[in-house]
Amino acid sequence: MSQQSLRFAQVLWPAFLMAGVLEMVVFSVLDPSALSFGDWHPEPVTIYSLAFFVFWALIAAASAASQWMAGSVPPDAAASAGQPAQVRRRRTRHGTAQHV
């Protein structure tokens, strides 16, 4: 699996799961048959589908933005790509290095 495929999977799969949860929460409170947009009275299945894809897109965009801002590569992915994983160290009170 390439690095780009891994990043897409890390964004899209959790977003898919959370979109399903969000849809269940929203439509446990809201009746889709009562919704209308002007003269358009869509079927409940259409509302469910559109809402799911909107939720999925919004959550995926937020997840992609946070991953982009973090700018980090998971250590396993860095090792599989032939790059050495960075080891973070911090000093303890006694002056010895400790791996984090």
C-alpha positions as CSV (number, residue, x, y, z in Angstrom):
1,M,0.0,0.0,0.0
2,S,1.5,3.3,-1.0
3,Q,1.8,6.3,1.3
4,Q,-0.9,8.2,-0.4
5,S,-3.3,5.2,-0.3
6,L,-2.6,4.9,3.4
7,R,-3.4,8.5,4.1
8,F,-6.7,8.3,2.1
9,A,-7.6,5.2,4.1
10,Q,-6.7,7.0,7.4
11,V,-9.0,9.8,6.5
12,L,-11.9,8.2,4.7
13,W,-12.6,5.1,6.8
14,P,-13.0,6.8,10.2
15,A,-15.0,9.5,8.4
16,F,-17.3,6.8,6.9
17,L,-17.9,5.3,10.3
18,M,-18.6,8.6,12.0
19,A,-20.9,9.7,9.2
20,G,-23.0,6.6,9.9
21,V,-23.1,7.4,13.6
22,L,-24.0,11.1,12.9
23,E,-26.8,10.0,10.5
24,M,-28.3,7.8,13.2
25,V,-28.2,10.5,15.7
26,V,-29.6,13.2,13.4
27,F,-32.5,11.1,12.1
28,S,-33.4,9.7,15.5
29,V,-34.5,13.3,16.1
30,L,-35.5,14.5,12.6
31,D,-38.2,13.0,10.4
32,P,-37.0,13.0,6.8
33,S,-40.5,12.8,5.4
34,A,-41.3,16.2,6.9
35,L,-38.5,17.9,5.0
36,S,-39.1,19.9,1.8
37,F,-37.0,22.3,-0.1
38,G,-39.3,24.8,-1.8
39,D,-41.4,22.8,-4.2
40,W,-39.2,19.8,-4.0
41,H,-40.4,17.0,-1.7
42,P,-37.8,14.3,-1.8
43,E,-38.3,10.8,-0.7
44,P,-36.9,9.8,2.8
45,V,-34.3,7.5,1.1
46,T,-33.0,10.5,-0.9
47,I,-32.7,12.6,2.3
48,Y,-30.9,9.7,4.1
49,S,-28.5,9.3,1.2
50,L,-27.7,13.0,0.6
51,A,-27.3,13.6,4.3
52,F,-24.9,10.6,4.6
53,F,-22.7,11.9,1.8
54,V,-22.7,15.4,3.1
55,F,-21.7,14.2,6.6
56,W,-19.0,12.0,5.2
57,A,-17.6,14.8,3.1
58,L,-17.5,17.2,6.0
59,I,-16.0,14.8,8.4
60,A,-13.4,13.7,5.8
61,A,-12.5,17.3,5.1
62,A,-12.0,18.0,8.8
63,S,-9.9,14.9,9.3
64,A,-7.8,15.6,6.2
65,A,-7.2,19.2,7.3
66,S,-6.1,18.1,10.8
67,Q,-3.8,15.4,9.3
68,W,-2.4,18.0,6.9
69,M,-1.8,20.5,9.7
70,A,-0.1,17.8,11.9
71,G,2.2,17.0,9.0
72,S,3.2,13.7,10.6
73,V,3.9,10.3,9.2
74,P,3.1,7.3,11.4
75,P,6.4,5.6,12.4
76,D,5.3,2.3,10.8
77,A,4.7,4.0,7.5
78,A,8.0,5.8,7.6
79,A,9.9,2.6,8.2
80,S,8.0,0.8,5.4
81,A,8.9,3.7,3.0
82,G,12.6,3.3,3.8
83,Q,12.8,6.4,5.9
84,P,14.2,6.2,9.4
85,A,11.6,6.8,12.1
86,Q,12.3,9.8,14.3
87,V,12.9,9.0,17.9
88,R,12.0,11.7,20.3
89,R,14.0,12.0,23.5
90,R,13.5,14.2,26.5
91,R,15.7,14.9,29.4
92,T,14.7,13.7,32.8
93,R,15.5,15.6,36.0
94,H,18.5,13.4,36.5
95,G,20.0,14.3,33.1
96,T,19.5,11.0,31.4
97,A,17.7,10.7,28.0
98,Q,14.4,8.9,27.9
99,H,12.7,7.6,24.8
100,V,9.2,8.9,24.3
